[in-house]
Structures are given as C-alpha cells and as structure tokens.
C-alpha cells in the first residue's frame, strides 16, 4: 500500500462524482452528466469505485467530501452520505472547499498551463459556481494556490472584478463562468470551458489533510452553504 485509501464525494453541483484514491494515485472515478439525481446515483457510484478498484469499503482509511459552496440539496446529500459512512465504519471524515478543489484541478489543464507560462505571477485563477440569475460563488487564487480574495457570493455586471482585472490576467472557469463571458468584457479576462467540480480534484487536498490529521467532527460538521447569499438582492439586471 502506497498511502491511505480515501473515498472522495463531490455533489456540490448538478454533477455527481465519486473517486477512490490510494496515496496520491486515483484508482477509480465515476461521474454523471448533469442529471441532478444525486440521491439515486451516489450510493451506486460508491459501490462501483470499490468494485472497479478491487478494494473493500471496510479497508478505506477516510471519507472526504466537497463541502461547498454550491447546491443546497446536492451538498446536503453528499455530506449526509459521507457522515453516515464515516460514523458507521468508524473512519475519519475529511472536507475541502469546492472552489479550492476546482483550482487545484485546473492547474493541470493545458490551456491554464499555457496562460501561466505566458503571464507568470500576473495570472489569477477564478473558479465560479452558478448560483442564480447573474449570481455566482467565486474565489481568486494565485497559481501557487494562495487565496487572493476569499470565497464570496457576487452579482455579476460589467464592472465586476474591474480592480483585479486591471492588474492581473484572470482565468475564469466552472459552470458559473458561462453566463459571465459576455458580461466581463475585459482584455485580461480568459475563459476555459469544461472545468467543473470533480471528485478527482479532491485527492491531493484530502491527502494533505489526512496527513495533518485535519479531521472533521462527524456529529457536528455541516456544509459551507454560504447562506448569507440567499438574502442578496441583485443591484441591477444585466441580461
């Protein structure tokens, strides 16, 4: 065995994603399309990753879950399942931010690597998750994964992120970026399609937390819903 056997659960968006890793190696990954059927698929996917890898559920060392922000229902299903497994099997529970996971995963994308070579330290990464209307959850990172602006809920208009865009090239990605591409009209704004949350992105962050014993309290852990966002009133309509 080259490292801990960790089950990873990602349900923060309309994609249901489950991975199994050993150390820093992905053994199996199963993902849905945008069916929004996490309650039906999640347990099936968990069984499948163990079957595909030839490992047993009892043999895993920890359960990791993407904690949000994201869909309230999706997060509730994923976290409830992870907590149930951790409690029943007496395994530690790990969590990591959904946007953090996306940023880690994006570092391996060829288009982002090319932007990093071209712009160096001037490049920022901004994973975005769709919320509603012209609203998104976002966070900004340097290419060495330092948080430049913490997770927030934003209403997007033509002036959004202007101060950052004037100083940096920014790569926007995730399902929240699709509706922003025409609105964020700035020469420093770059958009990469197809980079969505995946359980495979959780492997390195979860492994680091496991090694440092940064475990969650199974009884009291809750998803990061970013609930203040619910009461947000859009400042103006753009589209």
C-alpha positions as CSV (number, residue, x, y, z in Angstrom):
1,X,0.0,0.0,0.0
2,X,1.4,3.4,-1.1
3,X,-0.8,5.6,1.1
4,X,-4.2,5.9,2.7
5,X,-7.2,4.6,0.8
6,X,-9.6,7.6,0.6
7,X,-13.2,7.8,-0.8
8,X,-14.0,11.2,-2.3
9,X,-17.5,12.5,-2.8
10,X,-18.4,15.6,-4.9
11,X,-22.0,16.6,-5.1
12,X,-21.9,20.4,-4.9
13,X,-23.3,21.0,-8.5
14,X,-25.6,19.0,-10.8
15,X,-22.8,16.5,-11.5
16,X,-22.5,13.6,-9.1
17,X,-18.8,12.5,-8.8
18,X,-17.1,9.8,-6.7
19,X,-13.4,8.8,-6.7
20,X,-11.2,6.3,-4.8
21,X,-7.6,7.1,-4.3
22,X,-4.6,5.3,-2.7
23,X,-2.0,7.8,-1.6
24,X,-1.8,10.4,-4.4
25,X,-3.0,7.9,-7.1
26,X,-6.6,7.8,-8.4
27,X,-7.8,4.2,-8.5
28,X,-11.3,4.8,-9.9
29,X,-13.5,7.7,-10.9
30,X,-17.2,7.6,-11.7
31,X,-19.2,10.7,-12.8
32,X,-22.7,11.5,-14.0
33,X,-23.8,14.1,-16.5
34,X,-26.0,16.9,-15.4
35,X,-28.9,14.7,-14.4
36,X,-29.5,16.2,-10.9
37,X,-30.1,12.7,-9.5
38,X,-27.5,12.5,-6.7
39,X,-29.9,10.7,-4.3
40,X,-30.2,7.9,-6.8
41,X,-26.7,7.8,-8.2
42,X,-24.4,8.4,-5.2
43,X,-24.6,5.0,-3.5
44,X,-24.3,3.3,-6.8
45,X,-21.2,5.2,-7.7
46,X,-19.6,4.5,-4.3
47,X,-20.1,0.7,-4.8
48,X,-18.8,1.0,-8.4
49,X,-15.4,2.7,-7.4
50,X,-14.7,-0.1,-4.9
51,X,-15.7,-2.8,-7.4
52,X,-13.6,-1.3,-10.2
53,X,-10.5,-1.0,-7.9
54,X,-10.9,-4.3,-6.2
55,X,-10.8,-2.7,-2.8
56,X,-13.3,-3.1,0.1
57,X,-15.3,-0.5,1.9
58,X,-14.0,-1.7,5.2
59,X,-10.5,-1.2,4.0
60,X,-10.7,2.5,3.4
61,X,-8.9,4.9,5.7
62,X,-11.1,8.0,5.4
63,X,-14.0,9.6,3.7
64,X,-13.6,13.0,2.0
65,X,-16.4,15.3,0.9
66,X,-16.6,18.5,-1.0
67,X,-18.1,21.0,1.5
68,X,-19.3,23.8,-0.8
69,X,-20.4,26.3,-1.6
70,X,-22.8,25.0,-4.2
71,X,-26.3,23.5,-4.5
72,X,-28.0,23.2,-1.1
73,X,-29.6,19.9,-2.0
74,X,-26.5,18.4,-3.6
75,X,-24.3,19.4,-0.6
76,X,-26.8,18.0,1.9
77,X,-26.9,14.7,0.1
78,X,-23.1,14.4,-0.3
79,X,-22.3,15.4,3.3
80,X,-25.1,13.2,4.8
81,X,-23.7,10.2,2.9
82,X,-20.1,10.9,3.9
83,X,-21.0,11.4,7.5
84,X,-23.1,8.2,7.6
85,X,-20.2,6.2,6.1
86,X,-17.6,7.7,8.5
87,X,-19.8,7.1,11.5
88,X,-20.9,3.5,10.6
89,X,-17.3,2.4,9.6
90,X,-15.6,4.5,12.3
91,X,-13.4,6.3,9.8
92,X,-12.2,9.9,9.9
93,X,-14.1,12.5,7.9
94,X,-12.2,15.0,5.7
95,X,-13.6,18.0,3.9
96,X,-12.3,20.6,1.4
97,X,-13.8,23.6,-0.3
98,X,-15.4,23.0,-3.7
99,X,-13.7,26.1,-5.2
100,X,-10.4,25.1,-3.7
101,X,-10.7,21.6,-5.3
102,X,-11.5,23.2,-8.7
103,X,-8.5,25.5,-8.5
104,X,-6.2,22.5,-7.7
105,X,-7.6,20.6,-10.6
106,X,-7.3,23.5,-13.0
107,X,-3.5,23.7,-12.6
108,X,-3.2,20.5,-14.8
109,X,-5.3,21.9,-17.6
110,X,-3.2,22.6,-20.8
111,X,-4.8,26.0,-21.5
112,X,-4.2,27.2,-18.0
113,X,-0.6,26.0,-18.0
114,X,-0.1,27.9,-21.2
115,X,-1.6,31.1,-19.7
116,X,0.7,30.6,-16.7
117,X,3.7,30.3,-18.9
118,X,2.7,33.5,-20.8
119,X,1.7,35.7,-17.8
120,X,3.6,34.2,-14.9
121,X,2.7,35.7,-11.5
122,X,0.2,38.1,-13.2
123,X,-2.2,35.2,-13.7
124,X,-5.0,34.5,-11.2
125,X,-7.4,31.6,-11.2
126,X,-11.1,32.2,-10.5
127,X,-13.3,29.1,-10.2
128,X,-17.0,30.1,-10.4
129,X,-20.2,28.2,-9.5
130,X,-23.6,29.2,-10.8
131,X,-26.0,30.3,-8.1
132,X,-29.0,32.1,-9.8
133,X,-29.7,34.8,-12.3
134,X,-26.4,36.7,-12.7
135,X,-25.1,35.5,-9.3
136,X,-22.1,33.3,-8.7
137,X,-19.9,31.8,-6.0
138,X,-16.3,32.7,-6.7
139,X,-12.8,32.8,-5.2
140,X,-9.4,34.1,-6.6
141,X,-6.1,32.2,-6.3
142,X,-2.6,32.7,-7.5
143,X,-1.1,29.9,-9.5
144,X,0.7,28.7,-6.3
145,X,-2.7,28.3,-4.6
146,X,-2.5,31.4,-2.4
147,X,-6.0,32.9,-1.8
148,X,-6.0,36.4,-3.2
149,X,-9.7,37.0,-2.5
150,X,-11.7,34.7,-0.3
151,X,-14.9,32.9,-1.3
152,X,-17.8,35.2,-1.8
153,X,-21.2,35.4,-3.5
154,X,-21.2,38.0,-6.3
155,X,-23.8,39.6,-8.6
156,X,-22.0,40.0,-11.9
157,X,-22.2,43.1,-14.0
158,X,-19.8,44.9,-16.4
159,X,-17.8,46.4,-13.6
160,X,-17.3,43.2,-11.6
161,X,-13.7,42.4,-10.6
162,X,-12.5,45.5,-12.5
163,X,-9.8,46.3,-10.0
164,X,-8.4,42.8,-10.2
165,X,-8.7,42.7,-14.0
166,X,-6.8,45.9,-14.4
167,X,-3.8,44.5,-12.5
168,X,-4.0,40.8,-13.5
169,X,-4.9,38.3,-16.2
170,X,-7.6,36.2,-14.7
171,X,-8.8,32.7,-15.9
172,X,-12.4,32.1,-15.2
173,X,-13.8,28.6,-15.2
174,X,-16.7,26.5,-13.8
175,X,-20.4,26.5,-14.6
176,X,-20.8,30.0,-13.2
177,X,-18.4,31.4,-15.8
178,X,-20.5,30.5,-18.8
179,X,-23.0,33.3,-18.2
180,X,-20.3,35.8,-17.3
181,X,-18.2,35.6,-20.5
182,X,-20.1,38.2,-22.5
183,X,-20.6,40.5,-19.4
184,X,-17.0,40.5,-18.2
185,X,-15.6,42.3,-21.3
186,X,-12.0,43.0,-20.4
187,X,-8.8,42.1,-22.3
188,X,-7.4,40.4,-19.2
189,X,-10.4,38.1,-18.8
190,X,-9.8,34.5,-20.1
191,X,-12.5,31.8,-20.0
192,X,-11.9,28.0,-20.1
193,X,-14.9,25.8,-20.7
194,X,-15.5,22.3,-19.3
195,X,-13.7,22.6,-16.0
196,X,-16.3,21.5,-13.5
197,X,-16.1,20.1,-10.0
198,X,-14.9,16.5,-9.9
199,X,-14.1,14.1,-7.1
200,X,-10.7,13.5,-8.8
201,X,-9.7,17.1,-7.9
202,X,-10.1,16.3,-4.2
203,X,-7.3,13.7,-4.0
204,X,-4.3,16.0,-3.3
205,X,-6.1,18.4,-0.9
206,X,-7.7,15.4,1.0
207,X,-4.4,13.6,1.3
208,X,-2.7,16.7,2.8
209,X,-5.4,17.0,5.4
210,X,-5.2,13.3,6.2
211,X,-1.5,13.5,6.8
212,X,-2.0,16.5,9.1
213,X,-5.0,14.8,10.8
214,X,-7.3,17.7,10.0
215,X,-10.4,15.6,10.6
216,X,-14.0,16.9,10.9
217,X,-16.3,16.2,13.8
218,X,-18.7,13.7,12.3
219,X,-21.5,14.7,14.6
220,X,-21.3,18.5,14.1
221,X,-19.9,19.0,10.6
222,X,-22.1,21.0,8.2
223,X,-21.6,22.0,4.6
224,X,-20.5,25.5,3.7
225,X,-23.7,26.8,2.2
226,X,-22.7,30.5,2.2
227,X,-26.2,31.2,3.5
228,X,-25.9,35.0,3.6
229,X,-26.1,34.8,-0.2
230,X,-29.8,33.7,0.0
231,X,-30.8,37.2,1.0
232,X,-28.8,39.0,-1.6
233,X,-30.8,41.5,-3.8
234,X,-29.3,41.9,-7.3
235,X,-28.1,45.5,-7.8
236,X,-29.2,45.6,-11.4
237,X,-30.2,43.4,-14.3
238,X,-27.6,42.9,-16.9
239,X,-29.2,40.4,-19.2
